[in-house]
Amino acid sequence: MYAFVDTVNSGIVGTNLPTEAMSYNGVYLENEIDGYRTLSVTGRELMESEVTDQEIDGMDGSYYRYKTTPARTITVKYQLRARGSGEYREAYNKMNKLLSCEQVKVIFNDESDKYFIGTKTSNTQVDGGSNNVIGEIEIYCSDPRKYSTTEKEFTATDGVLNILNEGTVPVSIDYDVQTMSETGYIGLVSEEGIMQYGKIEELDGETYQRSEVLATIDDFINCKDDTSGTDVMHPQYGANGTCATYNWFNKKFIGFGTVGTKKGRANGGLRTLEIPADSNAVKGAKNFYSYFHLMFWAGMMGQTGEMCINFLTADNKLICGCSWYKTDAIGNTGHYEIWANGKMLRQWGYTTSHLRTQNPWYWDWGHCDILKEGANIRFFYWGGYHNYYIPETENMECTKIQIAFKQWGDRGGSKLMSRMGFDVINFTKNNVSKWKDIPNRYPSGTKITIDGKSSHVYVNGMARPEDEVLGTKYFKAPVGTSEIKVACSEWTKSQPIVKAKIREAWL
């Protein structure tokens, strides 16, 4: 079964629009320009094809290679009536403004469920000396196809996606995969090709080659405040206040509670979690992976605050960690730091607003992670990975994790960051020296997103091109009905929830 998902705003349809009225960038010109009316439209019909062939000596005719469809030009014939020269000029001023945008959705009233992507390129010169004229507008569509204003969504049943493409051309497919239990491999197989991610499990399948999740956000929420401890990353600050839990965007976060006794310029709460032993009763993780989701957002200019996460040895040495802070008491500039072996490696500045283009640590997209493999430590920042080789950390074993949230000076209340906290912290111990050899790289709850048009794969919102198996082909949904089978590791306990979306297209 599939459902329709409305994703395009086709503009407000007037009550007396011509059959072929054009909506350009979401606006019907008749609704905005007094006296404007569409008379006819051409260029939306059958498209010619350009055939590429090759002549061969001694052979009749030619050898057919392929055909292509050229760009499309749509011509809109219109009439403009104005009561006076002033209204006439104002009408054309409006028309120029409305048609100035490039590569926009173009919809026609007699086919309001489909759109072209076009740019206004030229127009005819209308007769002078009259306020009642007929002219033509040309819309250039470098992509000759028209697309459905809605997307079709399909959900796999018993591991099979049945895709119905009622357009006239093959179209790309987007996928959302939600794991319901840990797995090391996701495969999508059809007659058009195969897409594979992760690693098909090794033949021996020994349990020591698998990773184990030893801590989650619930462990930090249930952990007591470490009022006698020290924030190892920032020992010069006070940390005997408290942490607190909040419900933001229907998710439970842990964040700042109270200041506590003041020491230095930043003070607040600290929690130190002792990581439990693995299934072999062994404490400490030399190789580990931690994924965390957070918010660090200033709802007002000039708000300040600080938070960090520290990965420590048994004797409280800082293996690695991340810090977010804002000391800008006037503007909206925050900073993100990455640390290893007790030292800061790098710092970035960014804007702590609610905009995704400015702030990587807000709401649904606040992803971050750290991977340690011996002396190699990998950090994530805003769509990219940063790798460091630090020999001193090779044999360091993580036994504790600290999180801390602090207020700068006396800047509490409305002067404190509107949102700073974690709603996900997962710590996974890896029992092998190389991450690639771990079959269960996708824990339960992992979200894998595949963008069919760009041929990119994302894991929990982060680009993961290295997960793509060599030979993967990003196939399209052919016209008609097609079947895609979903595969995963043999030892996977529960099958993932897989959804696919297509936007049908026509020539």
C-alpha positions in Angstrom: 0.0 0.0 0.0 1.1 3.6 -0.5 0.0 7.0 0.7 0.1 10.4 -0.9 2.3 13.0 0.8 1.5 16.6 -0.2 4.9 18.4 -0.5 4.2 21.3 -2.9 2.2 24.5 -2.4 0.5 25.1 -5.7 -0.7 28.6 -4.9 -4.1 30.0 -4.1 -6.5 29.2 -6.9 -8.9 32.1 -7.8 -12.6 31.6 -8.3 -12.6 32.7 -12.0 -9.2 31.6 -13.4 -8.9 30.6 -17.0 -8.4 26.9 -17.7 -4.7 27.3 -18.6 -3.9 30.0 -16.0 -0.2 29.8 -14.9 1.0 29.7 -11.3 4.7 30.9 -11.3 6.6 30.3 -8.0 3.3 29.7 -6.2 1.4 32.7 -7.5 -1.3 32.9 -10.2 -0.8 36.1 -12.2 -4.5 36.6 -12.5 -4.8 36.9 -8.7 -2.0 39.5 -8.5 -2.4 41.7 -11.7 -5.7 43.5 -12.4 -6.6 43.0 -16.1 -4.3 40.1 -16.7 -5.7 37.0 -18.2 -4.2 33.8 -19.8 -5.5 33.2 -23.4 -3.6 30.0 -24.3 -0.6 27.9 -23.6 1.6 25.9 -25.9 4.6 23.7 -25.4 3.2 21.3 -22.9 2.3 18.6 -25.4 4.4 15.8 -26.9 8.1 16.3 -27.0 10.4 15.4 -29.9 13.3 13.1 -29.3 16.9 13.5 -30.5 18.3 10.2 -31.7 22.1 9.4 -31.6 23.1 6.8 -34.1 26.3 5.7 -35.9 26.7 4.9 -39.6 28.8 1.8 -40.3 30.4 1.1 -43.7 28.7 -1.7 -45.6 25.6 -1.6 -43.4 22.2 -0.4 -44.5 20.8 2.4 -42.4 22.6 3.1 -39.1 23.3 1.7 -35.7 20.9 3.0 -33.1 22.6 4.1 -29.8 20.2 6.1 -27.7 17.7 8.9 -27.6 17.4 12.1 -25.5 14.7 14.6 -24.9 15.8 18.3 -25.4 14.8 21.2 -23.1 11.2 22.4 -23.3 10.0 26.0 -23.9 6.4 26.8 -22.8 4.7 29.8 -24.4 2.0 31.6 -22.5 -0.2 33.9 -24.5 -2.0 36.5 -22.4 -4.1 39.7 -22.6 -3.6 42.7 -20.4 -6.3 45.4 -20.0 -5.7 48.6 -18.0 -7.9 51.6 -17.5 -5.1 54.1 -17.8 -1.4 54.3 -18.6 -0.5 54.4 -14.9 -2.3 51.2 -14.1 -0.8 49.7 -17.3 2.8 50.4 -16.2 2.1 49.2 -12.7 0.7 45.9 -14.1 4.0 45.3 -16.0 6.0 46.3 -13.0 4.2 43.6 -11.0 4.6 41.1 -13.9 8.4 41.7 -14.1 8.7 41.2 -10.3 6.6 38.0 -10.2 8.5 36.5 -13.1 12.0 37.5 -12.0 12.7 34.3 -9.9 14.6 31.5 -11.6 14.1 27.7 -11.6 10.8 27.8 -9.9 7.7 25.6 -9.9 5.3 26.4 -12.8 1.8 25.0 -12.5 -1.2 25.3 -14.9 -4.7 25.4 -13.7 -6.0 22.6 -15.9 -3.3 20.3 -14.5 -2.8 21.6 -10.9 -1.5 18.3 -9.6 1.7 18.6 -11.7 4.5 21.2 -12.1 7.4 22.1 -14.3 10.7 23.7 -13.2 11.2 26.7 -15.3 12.6 30.2 -15.8 11.0 33.1 -17.7 13.5 33.9 -20.5 11.8 36.0 -23.1 8.6 37.7 -24.3 7.1 39.3 -27.3 7.0 43.1 -27.7 3.4 44.3 -27.4 1.9 47.0 -29.5 2.5 50.6 -28.3 -0.1 53.3 -27.8 -2.7 51.0 -26.2 -3.7 49.9 -22.7 -5.3 46.7 -24.1 -2.5 44.4 -25.4 -1.9 40.7 -26.2 1.6 39.3 -25.6 3.5 36.1 -25.1 5.8 34.9 -22.3 8.3 32.1 -22.8 9.2 29.8 -19.9 12.4 27.8 -20.4 12.5 24.3 -18.8 16.0 22.8 -19.0 14.4 19.7 -17.5 11.6 18.8 -19.9 9.7 16.6 -17.5 6.7 17.6 -15.4 6.4 16.3 -11.8 3.6 15.4 -9.4 2.9 17.9 -6.7 2.6 15.0 -4.3 5.0 12.2 -3.4 3.9 8.6 -3.2 5.0 6.8 -0.1 5.3 3.0 0.2 6.0 0.8 3.3 7.6 -2.6 3.0 5.4 -5.6 3.9 7.2 -8.9 4.9 10.5 -7.4 3.6 9.1 -6.4 0.2 8.4 -2.9 -1.2 5.9 -2.8 -4.1 6.4 0.4 -6.0 3.8 1.8 -8.4 5.0 4.5 -10.8 2.1 5.8 -12.9 4.2 8.4 -14.7 5.8 8.0 -18.1 9.5 8.0 -17.1 11.6 6.2 -14.5 12.2 8.3 -11.3 14.6 8.3 -8.4 13.6 6.6 -5.1 14.3 7.9 -1.5 14.4 5.5 1.4 13.9 5.8 5.2 15.2 2.7 7.1 14.5 2.5 10.8 16.3 -0.5 12.5 14.2 -2.2 15.2 17.1 -4.3 16.4 20.9 -4.2 15.8 22.1 -5.2 12.3 25.3 -4.9 10.3 23.9 -4.8 6.8 21.0 -3.3 4.8 20.4 -4.4 1.2 17.8 -3.3 -1.4 17.4 -5.6 -4.3 15.4 -5.3 -7.5 15.6 -6.3 -11.2 17.0 -2.8 -11.8 20.0 -3.2 -9.5 21.3 -3.8 -6.0 22.0 -1.2 -3.2 24.1 -2.4 -0.2 25.3 -0.7 3.0 27.3 -1.9 5.9 28.9 -5.4 5.8 27.5 -8.8 5.2 28.4 -10.8 8.4 31.6 -12.9 8.4 31.3 -16.7 8.2 32.5 -17.4 11.7 30.0 -15.0 13.3 31.8 -15.1 16.7 30.3 -13.0 19.4 33.6 -11.4 20.4 33.6 -9.6 17.1 30.4 -7.8 18.0 30.1 -4.5 19.8 28.0 -3.9 23.0 26.0 -0.8 24.0 27.1 -0.2 27.6 25.4 3.2 28.4 22.4 5.2 27.2 20.8 8.6 28.1 18.7 6.8 30.7 21.8 6.0 32.7 22.8 9.7 32.9 19.2 10.7 33.8 19.1 8.2 36.7 22.7 9.0 37.8 23.1 11.2 40.8 24.8 14.7 40.6 28.5 14.4 41.2 28.7 17.3 43.7 32.1 16.3 44.9 33.7 15.7 41.5 35.6 17.8 39.1 34.9 18.6 35.4 38.1 17.1 34.1 38.0 19.2 30.9 37.5 22.5 32.9 38.8 21.9 36.4 38.9 25.7 37.0 35.1 25.9 37.0 32.7 25.0 39.8 30.8 21.7 39.3 28.9 21.0 42.6 25.6 22.3 41.4 22.9 20.1 39.9 21.6 18.9 36.5 17.9 18.6 35.6 15.7 16.9 33.1 13.4 18.8 30.6 10.8 18.0 28.0 11.7 19.8 24.8 10.0 19.0 21.5 8.4 16.0 23.2 11.8 14.6 24.0 13.4 14.1 27.4 16.7 16.1 27.8 19.2 16.4 30.6 20.7 19.9 31.1 21.5 22.6 33.5 19.9 22.6 37.0 21.5 24.9 39.6 24.8 26.9 39.9 26.1 25.5 43.2 29.1 27.0 45.0 30.8 29.4 42.6 34.4 28.8 41.5 35.8 30.7 38.6 33.6 32.2 35.9 31.4 29.2 35.1 29.5 27.0 37.5 26.8 24.3 37.4 26.0 20.6 37.6 28.1 17.6 36.8 27.3 13.9 36.4 29.9 11.2 36.2 28.8 7.8 34.9 30.8 4.7 35.7 30.6 2.5 32.6 29.5 -1.1 33.5 31.5 -4.1 32.5 30.8 -5.9 29.2 29.2 -9.4 28.9 32.7 -10.9 29.5 32.9 -9.0 32.9 35.6 -6.8 31.5 35.7 -3.1 32.4 37.1 -0.4 30.2 36.9 0.2 26.5 40.1 0.9 24.5 38.1 1.1 21.3 34.6 2.7 21.4 32.0 4.6 19.6 29.7 7.2 21.1 26.7 8.9 19.4 25.0 11.8 21.1 22.2 14.2 20.1 22.0 17.6 21.6 20.6 21.2 21.6 22.7 24.3 22.1 20.5 27.2 21.2 20.1 30.8 22.3 16.5 32.0 22.0 17.6 35.6 22.6 20.7 37.6 21.7 23.3 37.8 24.5 22.4 34.5 26.2 25.4 32.6 27.6 26.2 29.1 28.9 28.5 26.1 28.5 28.2 22.3 28.3 30.6 19.4 27.7 31.0 15.6 27.5 34.2 13.9 28.7 35.5 10.4 28.1 37.8 9.5 31.0 40.2 6.7 32.2 39.9 5.1 35.6 42.4 7.7 37.0 40.5 10.6 35.5 42.6 11.4 32.5 40.7 13.0 29.6 40.9 10.7 26.6 38.7 12.8 24.4 35.6 15.0 24.5 33.6 17.9 23.1 32.6 21.3 24.5 30.0 23.8 23.5 30.0 27.3 25.0 28.7 30.9 24.4 30.3 33.8 26.1 29.0 36.4 23.7 26.8 38.5 26.0 25.6 40.8 23.2 25.4 38.9 20.0 24.7 35.2 19.0 28.2 33.7 18.5 28.9 30.3 20.0 31.9 27.9 19.9 32.4 24.2 19.6 35.7 22.5 20.7 37.1 19.0 20.3 39.6 17.7 22.9 41.9 14.7 23.2 44.7 13.7 25.6 43.7 16.6 27.9 44.2 19.2 25.3 42.0 21.2 22.9 42.6 20.2 19.3 40.4 22.6 17.3 37.7 25.2 17.8 34.9 26.4 15.5 32.6 29.4 15.8 29.0 29.4 14.6 25.7 31.2 15.2 23.5 29.7 18.0 20.2 30.6 16.2 17.3 28.3 15.2 18.3 28.2 11.6 19.8 24.9 10.2 22.1 26.9 7.9 23.7 28.6 11.0 23.4 26.2 13.9 24.3 22.5 13.7 23.1 21.9 17.3 19.3 22.6 17.2 16.2 20.4 17.4 16.1 17.5 15.0 19.5 17.9 13.4 21.8 18.2 16.5 23.9 15.0 15.7 27.4 14.4 16.9 29.7 11.4 17.5 33.2 10.2 18.5 35.0 7.1 17.3 38.2 5.8 19.0 40.2 3.0 17.4 43.5 2.7 19.3 45.4 5.9 18.7 43.0 7.1 16.0 40.2 9.4 17.2 37.5 10.7 14.8 35.2 13.7 15.6 32.1 14.9 13.7 31.3 18.5 13.0 28.6 19.9 10.7 28.5 17.2 8.0 32.2 16.3 8.1 34.7 14.1 10.0 38.0 15.2 11.5 40.5 12.4 12.2 43.5 12.6 14.6 46.3 10.2 15.3 47.4 10.6 19.0 49.9 7.9 20.1 49.4 8.8 23.8 45.8 7.7 23.7 46.3 4.3 22.0 46.1 2.2 25.2 43.8 4.5 27.2 40.7 2.7 28.3 37.4 4.6 28.9 35.8 3.7 32.2 33.8 6.9 32.9 31.8 9.5 31.0 31.1 13.0 32.4 28.5 15.6 31.3 28.5 19.1 32.7 26.3 22.2 32.2 27.3 25.6 33.5 26.1 29.2 33.9 28.5 32.0 33.1 28.9 34.4 36.0 25.6 35.6 37.3 23.9 35.3 33.9 21.0 33.0 34.9 17.4 33.2 34.1 16.6 34.7 30.7 20.4 35.4 30.2 21.1 31.6 30.3 21.0 29.6 27.0 17.3 28.8 26.2 18.2 25.2 25.4 21.4 23.3 26.2 21.3 19.6 26.9 21.4 16.0 25.6 18.5 13.7 24.7 20.6 10.9 23.4 24.0 9.5 24.6 24.9 6.0 23.4 28.2 4.5 24.3 29.3 1.3 22.4 32.3 -0.8 23.3 34.1 -2.3 20.2 36.0 -5.5 20.9 38.0 -5.4 17.7 40.7 -3.0 16.6 39.0 -2.0 13.4 35.6 -0.5 13.0 35.1 -2.1 9.6 35.1 -5.6 11.0 32.2 -4.9 13.3 29.1 -6.5 11.8 26.5 -4.8 14.0 27.3 -1.2 13.0 23.6 -0.2 13.0 22.2 -0.4 16.6 18.4 -0.6 17.3 16.8 2.8 16.5 19.3 3.8 13.9 17.8 5.9 11.1 19.3 5.3 7.6 18.3 7.8 4.9 19.1 7.2 1.3 18.8 10.1 -1.2 18.2 8.4 -4.6 18.6 11.6 -6.7 22.0 12.5 -5.2 23.1 8.9 -4.5 24.0 9.7 -0.9 23.5 7.7 2.3 23.1 9.2 5.8 23.1 7.4 9.2 21.4 9.4 11.9 21.6 12.5 9.8 25.3 12.2 9.1 26.9 11.4 5.7 28.3 7.9 5.7 29.7 7.2 2.2 32.1 4.6 3.5 29.1 2.4 4.4 28.2 1.9 0.7 29.3 -1.5 -0.6 31.3 -1.4 -3.8 29.1 -2.1 -6.8 26.0 -0.4 -5.3 23.8 0.9 -8.1 21.2 3.6 -7.3 18.4 2.3 -9.5 15.2 4.2 -10.4 11.6 3.1 -10.2 10.6 2.0 -13.7 7.2 2.9 -15.2 4.6 0.5 -13.8 4.9 -1.9 -10.9 8.2 -3.0 -9.5 9.4 -5.0 -6.5 12.2 -4.2 -4.1 13.3 -6.8 -1.6 14.9 -5.7 1.8 17.8 -7.8 3.2 19.7 -7.5 6.5 22.1 -9.5 8.6 21.0 -13.1 9.3 21.3 -12.7 13.0 19.0 -9.6 13.1 16.2 -10.3 15.6 13.6 -7.8 14.2 13.3 -6.7 10.6 13.7 -2.9 10.0 10.8 -0.6 9.0 11.5 0.5 5.4 9.7 3.2 3.6 10.2 4.5 0.1 9.1 7.7 -1.6 8.9 8.6 -5.3 7.7 11.7 -7.2 6.2 10.7 -10.5 7.2 12.5 -13.7 5.9 12.8 -17.2 7.2 13.8 -20.7 
